[in-house]
Amino acid sequence: MTSPVLDREHLARYTAGDAQLEAELFALLDQQIDSCVARLERTRDSRTWLEASHTLKGAAFGIGAMALGEACAALERARPDTALLEPLRQVAERTRAAMRAA
């Protein structure tokens, strides 16, 4: 993936550089990662797979977690298959590390 893990300029357009707001958004994305990945791990249903990947994609792109958003977009186009989740887990961990560093 060539997209940034965390696009701080994108995020700043919505937070005006407010560190407290950024921290709140990071916490929400962290929760969304846990929730959506858990749903993806459990489901074999195409609709649930699409909803979970789409939800996480929107949350990621919304705060500038571009690489995570792209990974979710790829999952949206795929059939439910837990073997496809490892790349998502990896980019989710890089995203979490970038949020902690910010």
PyMOL commands that set and color helices and strands:
alter all, ss='L'
color gray80, all
select helices_A, chain A and resi 8-15+19-42+46-63+66-76+82-101
alter helices_A, ss='H'
color red, helices_A
deselect
rebuild
show_as cartoon
